[in-house]
Amino acid sequence: MKFFKYTALIMAAFSMVACDDTTDMIGSSITNNVDKLTVTDATYNVITNSLAAGSVLSKTNNGIIGKVKDPETKAYLEADYMAQLAPLSSFDIDTLKYIKDANNGVLKADSCFLLVSYQSTYGDTLAPMKVTAYEMTKAMSEDRNYYSDYDPMAEGYVSKDNLHSSATYTLSKSKGYFKIYFNKPFTKNGVQYDNYGTYIMQNYEKHPEYFKSNYEFMKNICPGFYIKHEGGIGNVADIWNTELQFYWTRKKTVKASDGVTDSTVVSSGFNRFDGTEEVLQTNRITNDQDRINELATDESCTYLKSPAGIFTEVTLPVEDIIKDHEKDTLNTATVMFPRINNVDENNAYNFDTPQTVLLLPKDSLKSFFENGDIIDNRTSFYATYNTINKNTYTFSNISNLITAMYKNKGKSENWNKAVLVPITITTVTENSSTVISKMTHCMSLTSTRLVKGTDVYETKDGKRVPAGPIQIKVIYSKFKEN
């Protein structure tokens, strides 16, 4: 019965890895000669450690703003972000003459502000916060990578002398936004304007060609804004859109049907520029690095913490798995990473548990995100947090990764090491099918502890067997030799 049980498992496994091109190294393919097939299984220890993430690639669709203290780890985090804005291809202010007529021949806006819209919040929504928006000196470059420790002020992208405005706010879940007004007079390139909206409108009148592309707009009109946390502690907002809005009034004289009586109709309107996927949004994350480093040395567990916090390094027993099985086919390799509940699991201010984690070779960590890669289920995999299956992150088959690592043995000191990384997945729907379009570092506030994997053994039935808290279970198959 055991033979047929494992044969069924092998057939099921091969249906998932039928295109595996890594089996050439350790064995032959399954054929109909099932009576010649030998199936075995084994279990090995997996060792894990916390790894301080340092800075991470911060190119994302969303920004975050605020400052909080993690109630579980006591680590502080402060977040700012940079946002570029884009004109629509159809952008037009088709009422310039009427607006000028309403203002004695002067083209001007009545009001202008940044509308900062958030999709979720963390912390005390009543905590008062202060933020300052700086117009950037120059636009962020598309041909470079911006990491979460990038300081736009130190790098000359922002100066405190730049046009800026501050606002205080609290976070209302029902409201979902706050405003930063740019209604004060300012001078730019030697010209004085009533407000930022007036600057936009008057430059549109002179140079409508600057509004025809994102590049021309950012180069000549608005390089973007740096939204900087200035004061307050207790909440963070996850920003889904930052847009510049400016309002104007116009008057129109209308003659009555008698052709004699005139009346004046006053109307108003607005235009806007949005932050979109076509332009850059980047986050600047300031963690309490001393506390992060201290947590990373905790031997009782490992951590997953975002943004730019802590990863879990995974040392896989590649040599042990392949030893004495060089001629076998490695069919499946399953590993689970159990989560440890928070000390106070019911604390409303606990950071969320990371919902999706990426597993990939440690040496590929940087290039994966910089290249905009997507998992290939050969050397990169992802798992979602599973509360039903024993509160774990489960990777059902990483046999391809084991094989690839063995081929790279000795080529790097990290040849047998992988990393667990909290990520955010973006999907698109094509022909009624949902596919992954992007994987980025998670920029939301998440934190959890994982059971620490150790290389512990015990004696059982006179044999030395692995007894570590994290184990990888593998299944081999091979044909009997003639």
Secondary structure, DSSP 4 states (H G I P E B T S, - for coil): -HHHHHHHHHHHHHHHSTT-SSGGGT-PPP-S-GGGEEEEEEEEE-EEEEEE--S-B-B-S-EEEEEEE-TTT--EEEEEEEE--B--TT---TTHHHHHHHTTT----SEEEEEEEEEEEEE-TTS-EEEEEEE-SSPPPTTS--BTT--TTTTTS--TTSSEEEEEE---TTT-EEEEE--S-EEETTEEESSHHHHHHHHHHH-GGGGSSHHHHHHHT---EEEEEEE--SEEEEEEEEEEEEEEEEEEEEE-TTSS-EEEEEEEEEEEEE--TTS-EEEEEEE-HHHHHHHHT-TT-EEEEETTTEEEEEE--HHHHHTT-TTSEEEEEEEEEEEEPPTTTT-TTSPBPPSEEEEEEGGGHHHHHHTT----SSS-EEEE-BSSSSSEEEES--HHHHHHHHHTTTSSTTTTEEEEEEEEEEEEEETTEEEEEEEEE--S-EEEEEPPP---EEEETTEEEE--SSEEEEEEEEEPP-
